[in-house]
Amino acid sequence: MPRERVLIAVKTYPTLSEKYRELACTAGFREDGSWIRLYPIPFRLLEEDKRYKKYQWIEADIAKNQGDPRPESYKITNRDTIELLNAVPSEKNWAERKRLILEKNTIHTDLAALISGAHKDELSLAIFKTASIEGFKIEEAPKDWPEDKLKKVLDGMKQAHLFEEEQDTAEFKIMPKLPYKFSYTFKDEKGKTSTLMIEDWEIGQLYWNCVKHYGEKEAPQKVKEKYLDDFAKKKDLYLFLGTTREWHIRRATNPYVIIGTFHPPFEKQASLF
Protein backbone atom coordinates (compact mmCIF):
# COMPACT_ATOMS: atom_id res chain seq x y z
CA MET A 1 0.00 0.00 0.00
CA PRO A 2 1.31 3.53 -0.75
CA ARG A 3 2.59 5.45 2.23
CA GLU A 4 1.67 9.12 2.46
CA ARG A 5 2.97 12.02 4.50
CA VAL A 6 0.15 14.37 5.54
CA LEU A 7 0.01 17.66 7.45
CA ILE A 8 -3.17 17.44 9.54
CA ALA A 9 -5.23 20.65 9.28
CA VAL A 10 -8.79 19.52 10.02
CA LYS A 11 -10.60 17.27 12.48
CA THR A 12 -14.37 17.48 12.53
CA TYR A 13 -16.49 17.04 15.66
CA PRO A 14 -17.29 13.33 16.13
CA THR A 15 -20.57 11.83 14.94
CA LEU A 16 -22.13 8.49 15.89
CA SER A 17 -21.40 5.43 13.78
CA GLU A 18 -22.95 2.01 14.24
CA LYS A 19 -19.86 0.41 12.71
CA TYR A 20 -17.12 2.52 14.31
CA ARG A 21 -18.96 3.95 17.38
CA GLU A 22 -17.67 7.42 16.56
CA LEU A 23 -16.27 8.96 13.42
CA ALA A 24 -14.30 12.12 12.74
CA CYS A 25 -13.34 13.35 9.31
CA THR A 26 -9.68 14.30 9.05
CA ALA A 27 -8.20 16.36 6.24
CA GLY A 28 -4.86 17.90 5.51
CA PHE A 29 -2.19 18.56 2.94
CA ARG A 30 0.43 16.47 1.21
CA GLU A 31 3.94 17.81 0.84
CA ASP A 32 3.08 19.26 -2.58
CA GLY A 33 0.20 21.23 -1.01
CA SER A 34 -2.64 19.12 -2.41
CA TRP A 35 -5.61 18.31 -0.20
CA ILE A 36 -6.31 14.83 1.13
CA ARG A 37 -9.24 13.58 3.22
CA LEU A 38 -8.77 10.59 5.54
CA TYR A 39 -12.14 9.02 6.26
CA PRO A 40 -13.44 7.15 8.15
CA ILE A 41 -11.31 7.40 11.31
CA PRO A 42 -12.59 6.52 14.82
CA PHE A 43 -10.12 9.03 16.26
CA ARG A 44 -10.78 8.57 19.98
CA LEU A 45 -10.43 4.80 19.61
CA LEU A 46 -6.90 5.14 18.29
CA GLU A 47 -4.03 4.24 20.58
CA GLU A 48 -2.56 7.23 22.41
CA ASP A 49 0.59 7.16 20.30
CA LYS A 50 -1.52 7.35 17.11
CA ARG A 51 -3.64 10.40 18.05
CA TYR A 52 -2.37 13.24 15.93
CA LYS A 53 -2.84 16.94 16.60
CA LYS A 54 -3.70 19.81 14.29
CA TYR A 55 -0.69 21.07 12.29
CA GLN A 56 1.22 17.85 12.89
CA TRP A 57 2.79 15.73 10.15
CA ILE A 58 1.89 12.06 10.08
CA GLU A 59 2.75 9.12 7.86
CA ALA A 60 0.45 6.17 7.21
CA ASP A 61 -0.42 3.51 4.65
CA ILE A 62 -3.42 4.75 2.70
CA ALA A 63 -5.57 3.82 -0.28
CA LYS A 64 -8.29 5.54 -2.29
CA ASN A 65 -11.66 5.27 -0.57
CA GLN A 66 -13.61 3.55 -3.32
CA GLY A 67 -16.91 4.05 -1.50
CA ASP A 68 -16.56 7.83 -1.56
CA PRO A 69 -16.91 9.74 -4.86
CA ARG A 70 -15.16 12.84 -3.52
CA PRO A 71 -11.79 13.03 -5.34
CA GLU A 72 -9.67 13.80 -2.26
CA SER A 73 -11.07 10.96 -0.15
CA TYR A 74 -8.69 8.24 1.00
CA LYS A 75 -8.61 5.87 3.96
CA ILE A 76 -5.90 4.60 6.26
CA THR A 77 -5.60 0.90 5.47
CA ASN A 78 -4.09 -0.07 8.80
CA ARG A 79 -4.23 2.12 11.92
CA ASP A 80 -1.02 0.50 13.20
CA THR A 81 0.88 2.17 10.36
CA ILE A 82 0.14 5.69 11.66
CA GLU A 83 3.38 7.38 12.65
CA LEU A 84 3.34 10.79 14.35
CA LEU A 85 6.02 13.17 13.10
CA ASN A 86 6.92 16.78 13.85
CA ALA A 87 4.43 19.52 14.58
CA VAL A 88 4.57 22.80 12.64
CA PRO A 89 4.92 25.68 15.13
CA SER A 90 3.02 28.97 15.18
CA GLU A 91 6.07 31.17 15.66
CA LYS A 92 6.78 34.22 13.50
CA ASN A 93 3.09 34.86 12.77
CA TRP A 94 2.53 31.27 11.60
CA ALA A 95 5.17 31.72 8.89
CA GLU A 96 5.84 28.01 8.29
CA ARG A 97 2.15 27.08 8.42
CA LYS A 98 1.34 29.78 5.86
CA ARG A 99 4.16 28.60 3.60
CA LEU A 100 2.95 25.00 3.67
CA ILE A 101 -0.77 25.74 3.40
CA LEU A 102 -1.40 29.08 1.71
CA GLU A 103 1.58 29.34 -0.64
CA LYS A 104 1.10 25.86 -2.09
CA ASN A 105 -2.65 26.00 -2.60
CA THR A 106 -5.38 27.86 -4.47
CA ILE A 107 -7.22 30.40 -2.32
CA HIS A 108 -10.82 30.40 -3.53
CA THR A 109 -13.03 33.49 -3.33
CA ASP A 110 -16.08 32.54 -5.46
CA LEU A 111 -18.45 30.13 -3.71
CA ALA A 112 -20.53 29.42 -6.83
CA ALA A 113 -17.41 28.20 -8.64
CA LEU A 114 -16.60 25.87 -5.73
CA ILE A 115 -20.12 24.46 -5.74
CA SER A 116 -19.93 23.87 -9.49
CA GLY A 117 -16.64 22.04 -9.01
CA ALA A 118 -18.18 19.80 -6.38
CA HIS A 119 -21.15 19.00 -8.63
CA LYS A 120 -18.68 17.87 -11.31
CA ASP A 121 -16.71 15.77 -8.77
CA GLU A 122 -13.66 17.94 -9.44
CA LEU A 123 -13.07 18.89 -5.81
CA SER A 124 -14.64 18.72 -2.37
CA LEU A 125 -12.08 20.51 -0.18
CA ALA A 126 -10.94 24.11 -0.45
CA ILE A 127 -9.33 27.06 1.27
CA PHE A 128 -11.78 29.96 1.10
CA LYS A 129 -11.20 33.66 1.71
CA THR A 130 -14.36 35.65 2.29
CA ALA A 131 -14.88 39.24 1.14
CA SER A 132 -16.39 39.93 4.55
CA ILE A 133 -17.76 38.14 7.59
CA GLU A 134 -21.30 39.39 8.13
CA GLY A 135 -22.17 37.58 11.34
CA PHE A 136 -22.05 34.53 13.55
CA LYS A 137 -25.23 32.49 13.98
CA ILE A 138 -26.15 30.41 17.03
CA GLU A 139 -29.07 27.97 16.76
CA GLU A 140 -30.35 25.56 19.36
CA ALA A 141 -30.09 21.89 18.40
CA PRO A 142 -31.28 18.65 20.03
CA LYS A 143 -29.18 18.09 23.15
CA ASP A 144 -28.91 14.34 22.75
CA TRP A 145 -27.97 11.94 19.98
CA PRO A 146 -30.93 10.20 18.27
CA GLU A 147 -32.08 7.56 20.76
CA ASP A 148 -32.36 4.71 18.27
CA LYS A 149 -28.90 5.31 16.81
CA LEU A 150 -27.31 5.73 20.24
CA LYS A 151 -28.87 2.44 21.40
CA LYS A 152 -27.41 0.57 18.42
CA VAL A 153 -23.96 2.03 19.10
CA LEU A 154 -24.09 1.17 22.81
CA ASP A 155 -25.38 -2.34 22.08
CA GLY A 156 -22.50 -2.82 19.65
CA MET A 157 -20.02 -1.69 22.31
CA LYS A 158 -21.42 -4.19 24.80
CA GLN A 159 -21.20 -6.98 22.23
CA ALA A 160 -17.58 -6.11 21.44
CA HIS A 161 -16.69 -6.10 25.13
CA LEU A 162 -18.43 -9.45 25.65
CA PHE A 163 -16.18 -11.07 23.07
CA GLU A 164 -13.16 -8.95 24.06
CA GLU A 165 -12.70 -7.64 20.55
CA GLU A 166 -11.41 -4.32 21.84
CA GLN A 167 -9.81 -3.81 25.22
CA ASP A 168 -10.69 -0.12 25.43
CA THR A 169 -14.43 -0.57 24.78
CA ALA A 170 -15.37 -0.78 28.46
CA GLU A 171 -13.71 2.56 29.21
CA PHE A 172 -14.88 4.39 26.09
CA LYS A 173 -17.58 7.04 26.53
CA ILE A 174 -19.53 8.54 23.66
CA MET A 175 -18.69 12.17 22.95
CA PRO A 176 -21.56 14.42 24.11
CA LYS A 177 -23.61 16.02 21.36
CA LEU A 178 -23.32 19.77 20.89
CA PRO A 179 -26.63 21.44 21.86
CA TYR A 180 -26.05 24.29 19.39
CA LYS A 181 -25.25 24.79 15.73
CA PHE A 182 -22.68 27.50 15.06
CA SER A 183 -22.38 29.16 11.65
CA TYR A 184 -20.61 32.00 9.87
CA THR A 185 -22.56 34.31 7.56
CA PHE A 186 -20.28 35.84 4.93
CA LYS A 187 -20.04 37.40 1.49
CA ASP A 188 -17.82 36.14 -1.30
CA GLU A 189 -16.03 38.22 -3.93
CA LYS A 190 -19.21 38.47 -6.04
CA GLY A 191 -21.31 39.75 -3.13
CA LYS A 192 -23.16 36.48 -2.61
CA THR A 193 -24.24 36.04 1.03
CA SER A 194 -24.09 32.52 2.49
CA THR A 195 -24.40 30.90 5.89
CA LEU A 196 -22.36 27.75 6.51
CA MET A 197 -22.25 25.63 9.63
CA ILE A 198 -18.92 25.19 11.41
CA GLU A 199 -18.30 21.51 12.16
CA ASP A 200 -14.70 21.33 13.34
CA TRP A 201 -13.56 19.70 16.57
CA GLU A 202 -12.11 22.97 17.85
CA ILE A 203 -15.43 24.78 18.07
CA GLY A 204 -16.94 21.83 19.93
CA GLN A 205 -14.06 21.70 22.39
CA LEU A 206 -14.24 25.49 22.82
CA TYR A 207 -17.94 25.22 23.68
CA TRP A 208 -17.36 22.56 26.36
CA ASN A 209 -14.45 24.55 27.81
CA CYS A 210 -16.70 27.63 27.98
CA VAL A 211 -19.42 25.59 29.71
CA LYS A 212 -16.84 24.54 32.29
CA HIS A 213 -15.56 28.07 32.94
CA TYR A 214 -18.65 30.26 32.36
CA GLY A 215 -21.66 27.94 32.61
CA GLU A 216 -24.17 26.70 30.02
CA LYS A 217 -25.98 30.04 29.74
CA GLU A 218 -22.89 32.09 28.87
CA ALA A 219 -21.02 29.49 26.81
CA PRO A 220 -22.61 30.15 23.36
CA GLN A 221 -21.86 33.88 23.60
CA LYS A 222 -18.25 33.16 24.55
CA VAL A 223 -17.90 30.96 21.47
CA LYS A 224 -19.30 33.79 19.35
CA GLU A 225 -16.83 36.25 20.84
CA LYS A 226 -13.91 33.98 19.91
CA TYR A 227 -15.03 33.33 16.34
CA LEU A 228 -16.43 36.77 15.53
CA ASP A 229 -14.54 39.29 17.67
CA ASP A 230 -11.20 37.49 17.59
CA PHE A 231 -10.84 35.27 14.50
CA ALA A 232 -12.95 37.40 12.11
CA LYS A 233 -11.84 40.86 13.27
CA LYS A 234 -8.37 40.50 14.75
CA LYS A 235 -6.92 37.67 12.63
CA ASP A 236 -6.34 37.00 8.94
CA LEU A 237 -9.17 34.48 8.67
CA TYR A 238 -9.42 31.73 6.05
CA LEU A 239 -12.08 29.01 6.02
CA PHE A 240 -11.43 25.35 5.27
CA LEU A 241 -14.51 24.16 3.36
CA GLY A 242 -15.50 20.57 2.70
CA THR A 243 -18.52 18.81 1.27
CA THR A 244 -20.32 16.17 3.29
CA ARG A 245 -20.45 12.79 1.58
CA GLU A 246 -24.26 12.68 1.63
CA TRP A 247 -24.83 16.14 0.17
CA HIS A 248 -22.00 15.75 -2.33
CA ILE A 249 -23.60 12.60 -3.73
CA ARG A 250 -27.04 14.27 -3.83
CA ARG A 251 -25.64 17.31 -5.66
CA ALA A 252 -27.13 19.58 -3.01
CA THR A 253 -27.54 23.26 -3.85
CA ASN A 254 -24.61 23.92 -1.53
CA PRO A 255 -22.93 20.73 -0.25
CA TYR A 256 -20.23 22.59 1.72
CA VAL A 257 -19.76 23.12 5.45
CA ILE A 258 -16.91 24.83 7.29
CA ILE A 259 -14.66 22.04 8.51
CA GLY A 260 -12.00 24.28 10.02
CA THR A 261 -10.53 27.75 10.28
CA PHE A 262 -7.05 29.06 9.56
CA HIS A 263 -6.44 32.29 11.43
CA PRO A 264 -2.85 33.55 11.50
CA PRO A 265 -2.16 36.97 13.04
CA PHE A 266 -2.04 39.90 10.64
CA GLU A 267 1.45 40.80 9.49
CA LYS A 268 2.73 43.91 11.22
CA GLN A 269 3.90 46.55 8.79
CA ALA A 270 7.34 47.88 9.47
CA SER A 271 7.58 51.62 10.04
CA LEU A 272 8.84 53.70 7.12
CA PHE A 273 10.53 56.14 9.44
GIRA-V959927 format. One line per field, one symbol per residue. ss: DSSP state (2 for helix, 1 for strand, 0 for the rest). phi: phi as a letter, one per 30 degrees, with the letter a starting at -180 (. if undefined). burial: b if it has 24 or more other C-alpha atoms within 12 Angstrom, else e. A space follows every 10 residues. Layout:
ss=???
phi=???
burial=???
This chain:
ss=0011111111 1100111000 1111111110 0000111111 1022200222 0000011111 1111000000 0011110022 2011111000 2222222222 2000001100 2222222220 0000111100 0111111111 0000002222 2222222222 2200000022 2000000001 1111111000 0011111101 2222222222 2222022222 2222222222 2222111111 1110222220 0000011111 1111100000 000
phi=.dcccbcdbb bdddbdbddc ibbbdcbabd ddjddbccac bdedcddedc ddcdicdbba dbbddddbdd dddbbddaed ddbdcdccdc dhhieddddd cddcbdcdbc dddddddddc hdabbacbcd dacclbcbbd bedbdeeddd dddddddddd dechdbdddd cdbddddddb ccbccbccdc idcbbbdcbd ddddddeddd edcbjdddee dddedddcdc edccbddbcc cbddeddddd hdebdcbdcl bbbddddddd ddb
burial=eeebbbbbbb bbbbbbbeeb bbbbbbbbbb eebbbbbbbb bbbbbbeeeb bbbbbbbbbb ebebeeebbb bbbbbbeebe ebbbeeebee eeeeeebbeb bbeeeebbbb bbebbebbbe bebbbbbbbb bbbbbbbbee eeeebeeeeb eebbebbeee eeeeeeeebe eeebbebbeb bbbbbbbbee eeebbbbbbb bbbbebbbee eeeeeeeebb bbbbbbbbee bbeeebbbbb bbbbbeebee eeebbbbbbb bbbbeeeeee eee
